Amino acid sequence: MSAPAVQPSPRRWAAFEPLRERSFLIIWSASLLSNLGQLIQGVGAAWEMTRLSSSPGMVALVQTALMLPLMLVAVPAGAIADMFDRRKVAMLGLSLATLCAATLTALSGLGLVTPWLLLVFCFLIGSGVALYGPAWQASVIEQVKPETLPAAVALSSVSYNIARSFGPAVGGLLVVTAGAMATFAINAVFYLPLLLAFYMWQRRHVPPRLPPERLHRAIISGARYAIHAPPVRSVMVRGFATGFAGASLSALTPLVARDLLHGNASTYGILLGAMGIGAIAGALAVSEVRERFKAETAVSLCSVAAGLMVILLGLSHSLLLSVLIMAVAGVFYLLHTTLLSVGVQLSTPRWVAARALSWFQSALTGGIALGAWFWGAVTTDWGLQAALIVSGTVLMLTPLVGRLLPMPPLTPAAIEPFEIANEPEVALAITPRSGPIVIEIEYRVAPEQARAFYQVMQQLQGMRLRNGAFDWSLARDIADAELWTERYHCPTWGDYLRQRSRFTQGDRALQLKADSFHTPGSGPRVHRRLERPLGSVRWHADVPDNRSDHPAFFNP
């Protein structure tokens, strides 16, 4: 009797489940070419800088120029991605990157590239990528099932690291055989398939119930959410610390190839390729690591292991040993950043997803950009080996940040939207621009429950503020010990409606917890008032009203 066939473990293939979705598969495949082009161009730019300048600081600034836009542009890019069609925003960013890469190719062919001009175009290309990034990352959830989102995030990293496993080596060979201009040209061409993939994506457009916020208000809303949402705040700080401490791994690799290993551009490409291969292994292991370890434990172990690899890289003079070190470093560094990214995506509601991701990316890449400059300066003063050893030591110490800002618990169900059924009663002729709006909610709580109620209301404060409320306060009536009043305001009626539309299941559970303290037979009383500052009301009925779009705000 033959033995039964061994069925493959479902968990073994879970990492590839998102590829069953056609839209995700097409865009993911095109992003592989785009990432390959960026890495080839990055090698060409870094090695071109070693030819144009002998300063270690200038070489390290190439990494800064590529990463700094991700810190500066990512925040408004995230707001734009939440305000408008993410497909069109991604196409705009890719078009900008393609145009700048083509211009850099032309300037290189004419022999007009200088060290500072090279940095400027690296910054501009990075700006296009920064505009594209949040729109792509926030749209992943629209292309895959929610339960496969962590695997989809990991696959996005796999795409980059498959390209990194051989892209730098290809870039090094191209620099040796055809010059840096060839790497710039390939980068421009390789953006085109991804641009076409987004053009062909049939995105299901859901018309918003409310008009989009203005850009500056959308940025402020995203910033307030990041500040008042502990999960996003923790991941941002952890991302910045990791990016700063580990920036030496990418910024100083050209100098490792040239000075410690006495190689050329091909050596540099081989080192980056080894790190890419390791990163692929790390990305494919994300799901299993999340199942085996708590998020905080996994992130801390990855930090320590990656830091140890950076130290060993500074002590190695063997190409083979350095390649092995870079591969292991790639495993743990990729695991670390992917776990942080998943932490943001699984703890952030959809209305602010792109902005939260942009703040995380801004913190991470900002740390890399500043760290690249810092470790370049340390290399200039202390030498390459000392810079790598100190950098690795600092990276190993970053888990100490987790003592104050631990990784958030992942509860995807809590971020699902909750639609408030009852509409607010309105007797005034107000418009979305009318305001300020003052909201007061009365609670009746037994005196013996006062302390427990107050602790819940402290949590409710954070929820109100991150959803758009201002000037939150809680007061207790002096003459009636049971009466508590929660008060906050929104700048306009439209802002108040947006604040109501941002409720999630987790927010609803917290509100129900606060409501549970009401004494028997009582319930919350809500007052919504249109604030009338001094001078906003006409003195006489015959005074002309020049602001007819605000009838409730200006009429007597």
BELLINLIN-V657804 format. One record per backbone hydrogen bond with DSSP energy under -1.0 kcal/mol. NH is the residue of the N-H (numbers start at 0). CO is the residue of the C=O. Records with the same first field share a line. If there is no record, write none. Layout:
# BELLINLIN-V657804
NH=CO + CO
This chain:
# BELLINLIN-V657804
15=12
16=13
18=15
19=16
20=17
24=20
25=21
26=22
27=23
28=24
29=25
30=26
31=27
32=28
33=29
34=30
35=31
36=32
37=33
38=34
39=35
40=36
41=37
42=38
43=39
44=40
45=41
46=42
47=43
48=44
49=45
50=46
51=47
52=48
58=54
59=55
60=56
63=59
64=60
65=61
66=62
67=63
70=67
71=67
72=68
76=72
77=73
78=74
79=75
80=76
81=77
82=78
83=79
88=84
89=85
90=86
91=87
92=88
93=89
94=90
95=91
96=92
97=93
98=94
99=95
100=96
101=97
102=98
103=99
104=100
105=101
106=102
107=103
108=104
109=105
110=107
111=106
117=113
118=114
119=115
120=116
121=117
122=118
123=119
124=120
125=121
126=122
127=123
128=124
129=125
130=126
131=127
132=128
135=131
136=132
137=133
141=138
142=139
143=139
147=144
148=145
151=147
152=148
153=149
154=150
155=151
156=152
157=153
158=154
159=155
160=156
161=157
162=158
163=159
164=160
166=162
169=165
170=166
171=167
172=168
173=169
174=170
175=171
176=172
177=173
178=173
183=179
184=180
185=181
186=182
187=183
188=184
189=185
191=188
194=190
195=191
196=192
197=193
198=194
199=195
202=200
217=213
218=214
219=215
220=216
221=217
222=218
223=219
224=220
225=221
226=222
227=223
228=224
232=228
233=229
234=230
235=231
236=232
237=233
238=234
239=235
240=236
241=237
242=238
243=239
244=240
245=241
248=245
250=246
251=247
255=251
256=252
257=253
258=254
260=255
262=256
267=263
268=264
269=265
270=266
271=267
272=268
273=269
274=270
275=271
276=272
277=273
278=274
279=275
280=276
281=277
282=278
283=279
285=282
288=284
289=285
290=286
291=287
292=288
297=293
298=294
299=295
300=296
301=297
302=298
303=299
304=300
305=301
306=302
307=303
308=304
309=305
310=306
311=307
312=308
313=309
315=311
321=317
322=318
323=319
324=320
325=321
326=322
327=323
328=324
329=325
330=326
331=327
332=328
333=329
334=330
335=331
336=332
337=333
338=334
339=335
340=336
341=337
342=338
343=339
344=340
345=341
346=343
351=348
352=349
355=351
356=352
357=353
358=354
359=355
360=356
361=357
362=358
363=359
364=360
365=361
366=362
367=363
368=364
369=365
370=366
371=367
372=368
373=369
374=370
375=371
376=372
377=373
378=374
379=375
380=376
381=377
382=378
386=382
387=383
388=384
389=385
390=386
391=387
392=388
393=389
394=390
395=391
396=392
399=396
400=397
401=398
402=399
403=400
404=400
413=410
414=411
415=412
417=502
429=427
433=430
436=489
437=528
438=487
439=526
440=485
441=524
442=483
444=481
448=445
449=446
452=448
453=449
454=450
455=451
456=452
457=453
458=454
459=455
460=456
461=457
462=458
463=459
464=460
465=461
466=462
468=463
469=488
472=486
474=484
476=482
482=479
483=442
484=474
485=440
486=472
487=438
488=469
489=436
492=433
493=431
495=491
496=492
497=493
498=494
499=495
500=496
502=499
504=415
505=413
507=503
508=504
509=505
510=506
511=507
512=508
513=509
514=510
515=511
516=513
517=514
518=443
521=518
524=441
526=439
528=437
530=435
535=532
537=553
542=539
549=546
553=549
554=550
